Amino acid sequence: MSYCDVADIVENLSETKTKMLSNDADASRVDEAVVLKCIEKSASLIDGYLRGRYEVPVEEHPDERILKDLNIELAVIDLYERRGKSAPELIKERKTKALERLHLIQRGVILISVVEKPVNHRVSMAVSVPKQKFTSDFYSEMP
């Protein structure tokens, strides 16, 4: 599960820039498959950092955008990096800052408000016991 979509990437970069970075054959349109691949790759990275602290994928509270912004940021960086060119200095700084934020979330310095999932309070337990060795018959035969 990703935390953003193609429209978020286009809004962040601009449609023209997204076309240039995503489409190798025809820069007149956004290659959504390429953009989605970058989004999923960055979402997997985010989940990797959050695993162990949160149940992933995290359903972030609608009023917060921490994970969405990180997903957008990392996907944009992936779009630049997939071109094989040296990414602009600003993009390198953005990547460093995004990874630092992920480290802070992982360590619990930055907390994410998650949507509470309903808890199933029904508890079941299976018990296995060995066959009884000392039965009433055993005791009745004793002197």
N, C-alpha and C positions, 0 to 999 in steps of 0.2 A: 504494500500500500504506500502511496506517495502522499506527501503533505501539500502539494501544489499541483497545478495543471499547466497545460501549454499556454493558456491565456495569461496566466501569471507571469510566465517567462517573457511573452511578447510585451506585456505591460512594463516589465522591468527593463528590458533592453530596447525596445521599439521594434516595430514589425520589420523595418528594413534591415536592421542589424541581425535580428533573428533569422531572417531569410538568408543573409550572407553566411552566417555561422552554421546553419543547419543543412542547407541544401548545396551539395557539391555539384550537381548537374544543372539545376535550373534555379537561379537565385531570384526568380520572380515569385516564388511561393515558399512558404515555411514547410520544411519537411518534418511533419509532426512525429513521424516514427523516430527520427533522430533525437528530437527534443524529448520525447517520452522516454527514450533509452537513457538520456542524461538525467532526467528527473528520477527514474527508478534507481539508477546507479547511486545518486546522491542520497535518496531515501534509504537505501540499504546501508550506506555508510552511517547515516544518522541512527538507524535502528541498531547497528553494531555498537555504537557508543552508549546507547540507552539501555541495551539489554542488561539485565541484572539489577537495574535501578527502577525501571518501569516495565510494565507488560507491553511488548511491542507487537504490532504497530500501536503507537500511542494515539489515543483520541484526545487531542488537545481541546481545552475549553474554547468555545467559539470567540470569546473576547480576547484571546491571546493569539499572537502570531509568531511566537519564537521559532517553532519547528517549520512553519510555512516559510518564513523568511530565510531560515537556514537552507531549506530545500531549494528555494529559488536561487539563493546565492551560490550554492555548490553546483547546481545544474548549469547556471550561466558560466561558471568557471570551467566545467566540463566541456561546454560548447566551444569555448575559446581554445582549450587544450586539445580538443580533437582535431583541430586544424593543423596541428603539428608545428605551428609557428611559436615563437617565443611570446608568451602572453604579456600584455602590457603590464607595467609595474603596478598599476592600480589593481589589476586583477590578482596579481600575486599577493598583494597586501590583503585583499578581500578574502582570499583563501586562507591565509594565515590567521586572520581574525575569526573567520568562521570555525576553523578547527579549534582555536582557543576557546570559543564559546561552547563547542561540543565537549571539550575537556572539563569546563566548569560545570556543565549540566551533569556530566558523568560523575563528577566528584560531589555533586549536591550543593555547590555554591549557588548555581542558578537552578531554581525549582520551576517545574512546569505544572500548570494547573490542568489536571486531566479530568475528563468527564467520568464521573463515577459510574461504574457498570453495576447492574443489579447483581447482588450476591445470592447464590442459592444456599440457604441456611439448612437445607436438608442434608443430614450427615448419615452416612451408612458405614457399617463396619462389618467385616467378615471375621469370624473367629474359628480357629481350628484347634481342637483339643485331642490328645491321644486317647485311645480306648482305656477305660478305667481298669486298673489292675487289681485293686482291692475292693471287691464287691461285697455285698452282704452275705453272699454264699461263702466267700472266702472266710469271713469272720465267724460264720455259724459252724464251720468245720474245725475251728480252733478249740483246744482243750480248755 
